[in-house]
Every structure is written in C-alpha cells, then in structure tokens.
C-alpha cells in the first residue's frame, strides 16, 4: 500500500474546471487514481475552499447541491479538521519556512496525516517540509505510483575532497 497523498484545493478545482483544457483531465486522473488506491487525503480547510471556489468563482459555477455532494464524498478521505494540533503545527511551519498562514495549514494537515506527498501548484515543486514532498500534479504521472516519490538527485554543491583530478589533454 502506498503512503497517503494530500490533495490541495487547486487540484480538486482543476478536476472540475472544464475551461482548463490541459489541466482538467490530468487533475481528474489524479483524483480517480487516489480513489482507487484509497490513499487520498485532504483537510476541512481545503474542502471549504473547494466549495466556495466551484460555486462562486468558476464560470459557470457548479450548483450548490452538486458541490455539496462532492464535498460529502471527500469526507471519506478523513479530512484533517482545524483543531488545536493543526493550529500549533501551522504556526511552527509558518515560522520555520516563512510560508503564508494558509499554506502552512495545508502543509501541517498533510504532516498530521502522515502524507508523503502534497499535490499542489501553490508551493515549489520538489520542496520538502518535514517528510512531506510537494509535487505539482502536472509534472508527475499519476499512473506510476513510484514516480510520485522520486525526485531527481540534487547536484553536489560541495567541492570534491582529496587531490584534484589531473586532466590529460
């Protein structure tokens, strides 16, 4: 079984936004894969933002009853509630990483749910916050579960030790 994957608001919205011709099918594929794997996670903050966005900001907006049905379905992902533990974690993240409050709450919710991956476009792709790796769902294939945790190896920023290699010309 794979580790849980936290899904941010923008991914849920893209999955429903038919104006986003390139991103909509990719986001929908990710959501479908997470349903199949039963590894999707989110938070009450994200679900609240999703509801407001799809009913009030999308053109055309989604009917409130349909949006509520989707939110209700995502409740089976056991969303992290906004409680004292999340507020404390978000504050620590905000202070350490200098993220916005709302991004800190998303990262904190992903950490509290032991997610290895946070799917979002709102944070830097590849950033790691205490064991949670941020990835854009649009730079990563949903079909290959191993790919979601793999990042290219970092370049070695330190100079090699020992004697320099003599290059023959």
N, C-alpha and C positions, 0 to 999 in steps of 0.2 A: 504494500500500500504506500502511496506517495504521501508526502507531507502536505498539510493544509496550505491552500493558496488564498490569500486575501485579495478581494476584488474591490477597487475603489469606484467611486461614483461615475467617473468619466467612462469607464469600461461598460458599466451597466447601461448608461445612457447611449453610448455609441451603438450598442447591440439593438437599440430600438429606433435610432435616428436614421430614417431612410434617405435623408439628404446626404448622408456621409457614404457615398458610393463605395469608397475603398475601405473605410474603417468598419462599417456596419457588419459586413459578413465575417470579418476577422474576429471582431468582438463577440458576435453571436456564436462563432465556432468555439471560442474560449469558454463561454458560459455553458454551452452544451457539453463540452469535454469535462468541465468541473462537475456538472450534474451527474454525468456517467460515472466519474471516478469517486463521487461523493467527497470531494476534497475542497469544495468552495466554502469560503468564509467571508464575512463582512461585518459591519457594525450598524447599530441603530442610527448613528450619525450619517453613514453612507446611505442607508435606506431612506432617511428623511430627505437628504439632498436629492436622491433619485426621484422621489415622489414629486417634490416641488419642481424639479427641472423638467420632467416629462409632462407634467400637467400644465405648467405655466410658461416655460421658456421655449419648448420645442414648437415649431410651426409646421404642420398643425399639431396642436397639443393632444396628448392622449387623454381620453375621458377618465375622470377621477376613479370610477369604479374599476376600469381596466388596470389603471396604475396601482390601485389598492390590491387587486388580485395578484399582481406581480410582486409587490412588497410582501404580501401574505405568503406567497410561495417561498420567497427568500428567507422567511423566518425559520424555515427548516435548516438553513445553513448555520443556525445558532449564533446570530449576530451578537457581537460584544456590546453590552449595554454601557451607557455613560454612567459610571459609578465612581466611587472614591478611588479605587485602584487604577482605573483608566485616567482619571484626572491627575493623579500623582505621577503616573508614568509619562503622560503627555508633557507635564511640566519639566520632568527630568530630560526628556528628549529635546524640548524647546531650548532649554538652557545649554545642553551639550552640543547640539548640532545646529542651533540657530535657525530652525525651521519655523514656519508660521504655526500658529496655535492649531489650526485645523489639520494641517499636515502632520503635526506632532501627535494629534489624537488618532489619526489614521495609522501611523506607524506604531503607536502604543497599542492600539487594538490588535494589530497584526502580531505584535510581540506577545501580548497576553494570550493569544490563541495558538501560540507556538507555530506560526506560519513560517515557512522557509522562504516564501515568495510573496511579494506585494505587486500586483498588476496595477499600474497607473501610468498616466502620462504627466502627472503633476510633479514628479520628482525625477532626479537624474537617473537615467537608465544605467544600471550596474552599481548604484550606490548600495552600501551595506550599513544597516543600522542595527547593531546588536544581534546579529544572526538572521535578520530579515533582509533579503536581497530584493531590490527594486528592479523591475523589468517592465519595459513597455510591451504590451501585448502585440504591438505592430512591428516589433523587431525580432520576434520569437515565435516559432511554430508551436501551436497548441497540440499538434498530433504527436510530437516526440516528447514524452514526459521527462526524459533525461535532459533534454535541451534547456528546460526551464531553470535548472540549477547551474548550468555551465556558463561560465564567463571566460573570455579569453584570458590567458595568464598575463599578469601585469609585467610590464617591462622592468628589468632590474635597474633601479635608479642608482645603485651603488657601483663604484668602480671595482673591477676585479682585484682580488688580493694576490700577492706574490709578485714575481717578476713579470714585467710586461712581455708579451709575446713578440719576438723579433720576426718581422715580416721580411721575407726574401723577395727581392724584385727581380 
